[in-house]
Amino acid sequence: MSSSFLLDPYIINLIDKESTLLDVACGSGKWGHLIQGSHKASSFMLGVDVWSPQLVLVAKKQIYGDVILCDIRFLPLRDSCFDTVLACEIIEHLDKADGEFLLSELERVS
């Protein structure tokens, strides 16, 4: 992980214990693991990512209630289905048009 540990408490404090959480580009499940281990664990957490070997490992660790393999720019989810959506350390990997589309997708499902 390239993120600073200084971000961790800020991300965790965004979570409401009764909320549902979508972790977009969940990778190794860092945020899900930290949230699950905190006193603010969500009622349901879903991890999505494009890299299947990572999702297999995350699923075995049972970090999320479920995981979905998908292109994060086209989330296979209905509108307004999550209370909180995390997309940490991903938008900088997209070009401007894809980044803007990702933001519209995040808004759509939250």
VMD Tcl script that builds the backbone (N, CA, C; Angstrom):
set m [mol new atoms 330]
animate dup $m
set s [atomselect $m all]
$s set {name element resname resid chain x y z} {
  {N N MET 1 A 0.837 -1.185 0.000}
  {CA C MET 1 A 0.000 0.000 0.000}
  {C C MET 1 A 0.879 1.244 0.000}
  {N N SER 2 A 0.486 2.176 -0.785}
  {CA C SER 2 A 1.262 3.401 -0.871}
  {C C SER 2 A 0.709 4.513 0.010}
  {N N SER 3 A -0.460 4.323 0.590}
  {CA C SER 3 A -1.079 5.406 1.359}
  {C C SER 3 A -0.401 5.590 2.711}
  {N N SER 4 A -0.466 6.809 3.166}
  {CA C SER 4 A 0.054 7.138 4.480}
  {C C SER 4 A -0.912 6.624 5.541}
  {N N PHE 5 A -0.372 6.130 6.623}
  {CA C PHE 5 A -1.225 5.688 7.729}
  {C C PHE 5 A -1.954 6.863 8.368}
  {N N LEU 6 A -1.535 8.072 8.054}
  {CA C LEU 6 A -2.214 9.249 8.582}
  {C C LEU 6 A -3.644 9.363 8.056}
  {N N LEU 7 A -3.908 8.770 6.895}
  {CA C LEU 7 A -5.261 8.789 6.326}
  {C C LEU 7 A -6.232 7.871 7.063}
  {N N ASP 8 A -5.728 6.809 7.654}
  {CA C ASP 8 A -6.574 5.760 8.223}
  {C C ASP 8 A -7.679 6.268 9.147}
  {N N PRO 9 A -7.373 7.088 10.154}
  {CA C PRO 9 A -8.457 7.516 11.048}
  {C C PRO 9 A -9.514 8.364 10.348}
  {N N TYR 10 A -9.111 9.114 9.333}
  {CA C TYR 10 A -10.079 9.937 8.604}
  {C C TYR 10 A -11.048 9.068 7.814}
  {N N ILE 11 A -10.513 8.044 7.170}
  {CA C ILE 11 A -11.373 7.131 6.417}
  {C C ILE 11 A -12.309 6.390 7.367}
  {N N ILE 12 A -11.781 5.855 8.445}
  {CA C ILE 12 A -12.597 5.102 9.403}
  {C C ILE 12 A -13.697 5.983 9.989}
  {N N ASN 13 A -13.401 7.235 10.265}
  {CA C ASN 13 A -14.399 8.125 10.848}
  {C C ASN 13 A -15.502 8.525 9.883}
  {N N LEU 14 A -15.337 8.248 8.609}
  {CA C LEU 14 A -16.396 8.512 7.634}
  {C C LEU 14 A -17.514 7.483 7.718}
  {N N ILE 15 A -17.220 6.358 8.357}
  {CA C ILE 15 A -18.133 5.222 8.340}
  {C C ILE 15 A -19.129 5.295 9.492}
  {N N ASP 16 A -20.367 4.965 9.183}
  {CA C ASP 16 A -21.425 4.883 10.182}
  {C C ASP 16 A -21.727 3.407 10.404}
  {N N LYS 17 A -21.810 3.011 11.650}
  {CA C LYS 17 A -21.981 1.600 12.007}
  {C C LYS 17 A -23.214 0.969 11.356}
  {N N GLU 18 A -24.238 1.735 11.144}
  {CA C GLU 18 A -25.475 1.201 10.577}
  {C C GLU 18 A -25.511 1.297 9.051}
  {N N SER 19 A -24.466 1.805 8.442}
  {CA C SER 19 A -24.481 2.056 7.003}
  {C C SER 19 A -23.987 0.863 6.203}
  {N N THR 20 A -24.248 0.930 4.911}
  {CA C THR 20 A -23.684 -0.024 3.969}
  {C C THR 20 A -22.512 0.661 3.275}
  {N N LEU 21 A -21.496 -0.119 2.937}
  {CA C LEU 21 A -20.260 0.443 2.390}
  {C C LEU 21 A -19.841 -0.282 1.122}
  {N N LEU 22 A -19.504 0.492 0.104}
  {CA C LEU 22 A -18.929 -0.031 -1.123}
  {C C LEU 22 A -17.485 0.445 -1.189}
  {N N ASP 23 A -16.557 -0.494 -1.317}
  {CA C ASP 23 A -15.132 -0.169 -1.461}
  {C C ASP 23 A -14.747 -0.442 -2.912}
  {N N VAL 24 A -14.623 0.637 -3.679}
  {CA C VAL 24 A -14.329 0.557 -5.109}
  {C C VAL 24 A -12.824 0.452 -5.294}
  {N N ALA 25 A -12.399 -0.501 -6.121}
  {CA C ALA 25 A -10.974 -0.796 -6.310}
  {C C ALA 25 A -10.382 -1.189 -4.953}
  {N N CYS 26 A -10.996 -2.194 -4.354}
  {CA C CYS 26 A -10.657 -2.588 -2.982}
  {C C CYS 26 A -9.261 -3.190 -2.843}
  {N N GLY 27 A -8.679 -3.661 -3.942}
  {CA C GLY 27 A -7.314 -4.196 -3.876}
  {C C GLY 27 A -7.163 -5.296 -2.853}
  {N N SER 28 A -6.233 -5.125 -1.936}
  {CA C SER 28 A -5.962 -6.139 -0.911}
  {C C SER 28 A -6.933 -6.077 0.257}
  {N N GLY 29 A -7.868 -5.141 0.216}
  {CA C GLY 29 A -8.864 -5.028 1.277}
  {C C GLY 29 A -8.410 -4.221 2.475}
  {N N LYS 30 A -7.409 -3.373 2.293}
  {CA C LYS 30 A -6.874 -2.590 3.407}
  {C C LYS 30 A -7.974 -1.826 4.146}
  {N N TRP 31 A -8.783 -1.070 3.408}
  {CA C TRP 31 A -9.791 -0.240 4.081}
  {C C TRP 31 A -10.867 -1.100 4.710}
  {N N GLY 32 A -11.284 -2.143 4.022}
  {CA C GLY 32 A -12.277 -3.046 4.597}
  {C C GLY 32 A -11.778 -3.692 5.875}
  {N N HIS 33 A -10.523 -4.106 5.867}
  {CA C HIS 33 A -9.923 -4.720 7.053}
  {C C HIS 33 A -9.871 -3.722 8.214}
  {N N LEU 34 A -9.440 -2.510 7.958}
  {CA C LEU 34 A -9.364 -1.500 9.018}
  {C C LEU 34 A -10.745 -1.155 9.562}
  {N N ILE 35 A -11.718 -1.042 8.672}
  {CA C ILE 35 A -13.073 -0.703 9.108}
  {C C ILE 35 A -13.686 -1.874 9.864}
  {N N GLN 36 A -13.494 -3.080 9.364}
  {CA C GLN 36 A -14.018 -4.274 10.034}
  {C C GLN 36 A -13.458 -4.405 11.452}
  {N N GLY 37 A -12.203 -4.062 11.631}
  {CA C GLY 37 A -11.571 -4.175 12.936}
  {C C GLY 37 A -11.835 -3.005 13.863}
  {N N SER 38 A -12.478 -1.975 13.353}
  {CA C SER 38 A -12.755 -0.789 14.173}
  {C C SER 38 A -14.105 -0.941 14.865}
  {N N HIS 39 A -14.395 -0.005 15.714}
  {CA C HIS 39 A -15.694 0.003 16.393}
  {C C HIS 39 A -16.788 0.531 15.468}
  {N N LYS 40 A -16.437 0.888 14.230}
  {CA C LYS 40 A -17.394 1.480 13.304}
  {C C LYS 40 A -17.696 0.564 12.121}
  {N N ALA 41 A -17.554 -0.728 12.296}
  {CA C ALA 41 A -17.784 -1.652 11.189}
  {C C ALA 41 A -19.185 -1.470 10.613}
  {N N SER 42 A -19.279 -1.421 9.293}
  {CA C SER 42 A -20.557 -1.236 8.608}
  {C C SER 42 A -21.429 -2.477 8.725}
  {N N SER 43 A -22.721 -2.275 8.494}
  {CA C SER 43 A -23.635 -3.411 8.537}
  {C C SER 43 A -23.388 -4.353 7.366}
  {N N PHE 44 A -22.960 -3.823 6.214}
  {CA C PHE 44 A -22.606 -4.656 5.060}
  {C C PHE 44 A -21.534 -3.941 4.255}
  {N N MET 45 A -20.499 -4.672 3.859}
  {CA C MET 45 A -19.431 -4.102 3.036}
  {C C MET 45 A -19.249 -4.950 1.786}
  {N N LEU 46 A -19.157 -4.276 0.648}
  {CA C LEU 46 A -18.912 -4.934 -0.634}
  {C C LEU 46 A -17.619 -4.393 -1.213}
  {N N GLY 47 A -16.764 -5.278 -1.682}
  {CA C GLY 47 A -15.529 -4.881 -2.346}
  {C C GLY 47 A -15.615 -5.179 -3.829}
  {N N VAL 48 A -15.219 -4.221 -4.667}
  {CA C VAL 48 A -15.170 -4.451 -6.109}
  {C C VAL 48 A -13.784 -4.105 -6.621}
  {N N ASP 49 A -13.342 -4.883 -7.602}
  {CA C ASP 49 A -12.028 -4.647 -8.196}
  {C C ASP 49 A -11.984 -5.332 -9.551}
  {N N VAL 50 A -11.014 -4.969 -10.351}
  {CA C VAL 50 A -10.866 -5.528 -11.691}
  {C C VAL 50 A -9.877 -6.695 -11.732}
  {N N TRP 51 A -9.129 -6.894 -10.660}
  {CA C TRP 51 A -8.077 -7.908 -10.659}
  {C C TRP 51 A -8.531 -9.134 -9.876}
  {N N SER 52 A -8.849 -10.209 -10.584}
  {CA C SER 52 A -9.444 -11.387 -9.950}
  {C C SER 52 A -8.540 -12.088 -8.932}
  {N N PRO 53 A -7.208 -12.218 -9.142}
  {CA C PRO 53 A -6.405 -12.891 -8.108}
  {C C PRO 53 A -6.495 -12.189 -6.744}
  {N N GLN 54 A -6.536 -10.880 -6.762}
  {CA C GLN 54 A -6.651 -10.130 -5.501}
  {C C GLN 54 A -8.008 -10.356 -4.857}
  {N N LEU 55 A -9.064 -10.373 -5.670}
  {CA C LEU 55 A -10.405 -10.598 -5.124}
  {C C LEU 55 A -10.549 -11.986 -4.513}
  {N N VAL 56 A -9.901 -12.968 -5.095}
  {CA C VAL 56 A -9.942 -14.327 -4.536}
  {C C VAL 56 A -9.335 -14.321 -3.133}
  {N N LEU 57 A -8.200 -13.658 -2.973}
  {CA C LEU 57 A -7.558 -13.577 -1.653}
  {C C LEU 57 A -8.421 -12.820 -0.651}
  {N N VAL 58 A -8.989 -11.711 -1.091}
  {CA C VAL 58 A -9.845 -10.899 -0.218}
  {C C VAL 58 A -11.078 -11.708 0.197}
  {N N ALA 59 A -11.646 -12.455 -0.726}
  {CA C ALA 59 A -12.822 -13.274 -0.411}
  {C C ALA 59 A -12.471 -14.363 0.608}
  {N N LYS 60 A -11.302 -14.986 0.459}
  {CA C LYS 60 A -10.881 -16.019 1.414}
  {C C LYS 60 A -10.708 -15.453 2.814}
  {N N LYS 61 A -10.253 -14.206 2.903}
  {CA C LYS 61 A -10.062 -13.565 4.210}
  {C C LYS 61 A -11.374 -13.070 4.802}
  {N N GLN 62 A -12.444 -13.111 4.037}
  {CA C GLN 62 A -13.769 -12.666 4.467}
  {C C GLN 62 A -13.760 -11.232 5.006}
  {N N ILE 63 A -13.048 -10.378 4.308}
  {CA C ILE 63 A -12.977 -8.973 4.698}
  {C C ILE 63 A -14.302 -8.275 4.396}
  {N N TYR 64 A -14.897 -8.624 3.275}
  {CA C TYR 64 A -16.161 -8.005 2.843}
  {C C TYR 64 A -17.276 -9.041 2.885}
  {N N GLY 65 A -18.512 -8.568 2.958}
  {CA C GLY 65 A -19.650 -9.472 2.902}
  {C C GLY 65 A -19.710 -10.184 1.561}
  {N N ASP 66 A -19.221 -9.509 0.527}
  {CA C ASP 66 A -19.144 -10.092 -0.802}
  {C C ASP 66 A -18.159 -9.282 -1.625}
  {N N VAL 67 A -17.718 -9.854 -2.738}
  {CA C VAL 67 A -16.829 -9.157 -3.667}
  {C C VAL 67 A -17.368 -9.351 -5.082}
  {N N ILE 68 A -17.107 -8.371 -5.941}
  {CA C ILE 68 A -17.532 -8.441 -7.336}
  {C C ILE 68 A -16.358 -8.055 -8.222}
  {N N LEU 69 A -16.117 -8.862 -9.238}
  {CA C LEU 69 A -15.117 -8.578 -10.253}
  {C C LEU 69 A -15.772 -7.703 -11.315}
  {N N CYS 70 A -15.282 -6.478 -11.490}
  {CA C CYS 70 A -15.867 -5.594 -12.493}
  {C C CYS 70 A -14.934 -4.431 -12.798}
  {N N ASP 71 A -15.201 -3.788 -13.918}
  {CA C ASP 71 A -14.551 -2.540 -14.278}
  {C C ASP 71 A -15.213 -1.456 -13.437}
  {N N ILE 72 A -14.449 -0.762 -12.623}
  {CA C ILE 72 A -15.043 0.193 -11.676}
  {C C ILE 72 A -15.725 1.370 -12.359}
  {N N ARG 73 A -15.435 1.578 -13.630}
  {CA C ARG 73 A -16.106 2.668 -14.346}
  {C C ARG 73 A -17.541 2.304 -14.692}
  {N N PHE 74 A -17.873 1.026 -14.633}
  {CA C PHE 74 A -19.210 0.554 -14.981}
  {C C PHE 74 A -19.689 -0.386 -13.875}
  {N N LEU 75 A -20.082 0.179 -12.760}
  {CA C LEU 75 A -20.460 -0.620 -11.596}
  {C C LEU 75 A -21.783 -1.338 -11.840}
  {N N PRO 76 A -21.819 -2.674 -11.693}
  {CA C PRO 76 A -23.041 -3.444 -11.934}
  {C C PRO 76 A -23.969 -3.413 -10.720}
  {N N LEU 77 A -24.320 -2.218 -10.310}
  {CA C LEU 77 A -25.122 -2.012 -9.103}
  {C C LEU 77 A -26.262 -1.050 -9.415}
  {N N ARG 78 A -27.345 -1.188 -8.687}
  {CA C ARG 78 A -28.476 -0.290 -8.915}
  {C C ARG 78 A -28.215 1.083 -8.272}
  {N N ASP 79 A -28.991 2.044 -8.653}
  {CA C ASP 79 A -28.859 3.409 -8.136}
  {C C ASP 79 A -29.119 3.448 -6.632}
  {N N SER 80 A -28.395 4.300 -5.956}
  {CA C SER 80 A -28.612 4.601 -4.531}
  {C C SER 80 A -28.628 3.360 -3.642}
  {N N CYS 81 A -27.746 2.417 -3.892}
  {CA C CYS 81 A -27.783 1.172 -3.110}
  {C C CYS 81 A -26.776 1.140 -1.954}
  {N N PHE 82 A -25.912 2.149 -1.826}
  {CA C PHE 82 A -24.947 2.186 -0.723}
  {C C PHE 82 A -24.988 3.538 -0.023}
  {N N ASP 83 A -24.828 3.483 1.296}
  {CA C ASP 83 A -24.774 4.710 2.086}
  {C C ASP 83 A -23.436 5.421 1.922}
  {N N THR 84 A -22.367 4.635 1.893}
  {CA C THR 84 A -21.009 5.187 1.809}
  {C C THR 84 A -20.243 4.470 0.709}
  {N N VAL 85 A -19.527 5.248 -0.092}
  {CA C VAL 85 A -18.707 4.681 -1.162}
  {C C VAL 85 A -17.282 5.196 -0.998}
  {N N LEU 86 A -16.336 4.266 -0.918}
  {CA C LEU 86 A -14.917 4.614 -0.860}
  {C C LEU 86 A -14.277 4.318 -2.204}
  {N N ALA 87 A -13.451 5.226 -2.658}
  {CA C ALA 87 A -12.661 4.996 -3.872}
  {C C ALA 87 A -11.296 5.621 -3.603}
  {N N CYS 88 A -10.540 4.973 -2.766}
  {CA C CYS 88 A -9.257 5.512 -2.310}
  {C C CYS 88 A -8.128 5.083 -3.244}
  {N N GLU 89 A -7.314 6.031 -3.612}
  {CA C GLU 89 A -6.094 5.778 -4.384}
  {C C GLU 89 A -6.362 5.140 -5.741}
  {N N ILE 90 A -7.401 5.606 -6.426}
  {CA C ILE 90 A -7.702 5.030 -7.736}
  {C C ILE 90 A -7.843 6.068 -8.837}
  {N N ILE 91 A -8.445 7.203 -8.564}
  {CA C ILE 91 A -8.767 8.145 -9.635}
  {C C ILE 91 A -7.516 8.650 -10.359}
  {N N GLU 92 A -6.393 8.693 -9.671}
  {CA C GLU 92 A -5.157 9.171 -10.306}
  {C C GLU 92 A -4.629 8.196 -11.357}
  {N N HIS 93 A -5.180 6.993 -11.395}
  {CA C HIS 93 A -4.757 6.003 -12.380}
  {C C HIS 93 A -5.592 6.058 -13.662}
  {N N LEU 94 A -6.595 6.927 -13.682}
  {CA C LEU 94 A -7.493 7.034 -14.827}
  {C C LEU 94 A -7.225 8.326 -15.590}
  {N N ASP 95 A -7.556 8.311 -16.877}
  {CA C ASP 95 A -7.473 9.576 -17.609}
  {C C ASP 95 A -8.669 10.437 -17.201}
  {N N LYS 96 A -8.672 11.682 -17.620}
  {CA C LYS 96 A -9.678 12.644 -17.148}
  {C C LYS 96 A -11.104 12.180 -17.446}
  {N N ALA 97 A -11.363 11.714 -18.661}
  {CA C ALA 97 A -12.720 11.293 -19.032}
  {C C ALA 97 A -13.174 10.103 -18.184}
  {N N ASP 98 A -12.296 9.113 -18.008}
  {CA C ASP 98 A -12.652 7.954 -17.182}
  {C C ASP 98 A -12.810 8.342 -15.715}
  {N N GLY 99 A -11.986 9.259 -15.242}
  {CA C GLY 99 A -12.107 9.740 -13.869}
  {C C GLY 99 A -13.433 10.438 -13.629}
  {N N GLU 100 A -13.835 11.267 -14.581}
  {CA C GLU 100 A -15.124 11.956 -14.458}
  {C C GLU 100 A -16.279 10.961 -14.506}
  {N N PHE 101 A -16.153 9.954 -15.371}
  {CA C PHE 101 A -17.205 8.938 -15.446}
  {C C PHE 101 A -17.259 8.128 -14.156}
  {N N LEU 102 A -16.093 7.793 -13.592}
  {CA C LEU 102 A -16.059 7.078 -12.315}
  {C C LEU 102 A -16.779 7.887 -11.238}
  {N N LEU 103 A -16.506 9.176 -11.167}
  {CA C LEU 103 A -17.176 10.007 -10.165}
  {C C LEU 103 A -18.689 9.990 -10.342}
  {N N SER 104 A -19.155 10.001 -11.589}
  {CA C SER 104 A -20.616 9.937 -11.811}
  {C C SER 104 A -21.169 8.581 -11.375}
  {N N GLU 105 A -20.405 7.503 -11.587}
  {CA C GLU 105 A -20.832 6.168 -11.146}
  {C C GLU 105 A -20.877 6.094 -9.613}
  {N N LEU 106 A -19.888 6.670 -8.954}
  {CA C LEU 106 A -19.859 6.659 -7.489}
  {C C LEU 106 A -21.069 7.428 -6.940}
  {N N GLU 107 A -21.363 8.553 -7.557}
  {CA C GLU 107 A -22.516 9.335 -7.131}
  {C C GLU 107 A -23.820 8.563 -7.380}
  {N N ARG 108 A -23.892 7.882 -8.496}
  {CA C ARG 108 A -25.094 7.133 -8.860}
  {C C ARG 108 A -25.422 6.031 -7.838}
  {N N VAL 109 A -24.414 5.299 -7.383}
  {CA C VAL 109 A -24.676 4.176 -6.473}
  {C C VAL 109 A -24.739 4.606 -5.004}
  {N N SER 110 A -24.354 5.831 -4.716}
  {CA C SER 110 A -24.403 6.290 -3.313}
  {C C SER 110 A -25.671 7.077 -3.019}
}
mol reanalyze $m
mol bondsrecalc $m
mol representation Tube
mol addrep $m
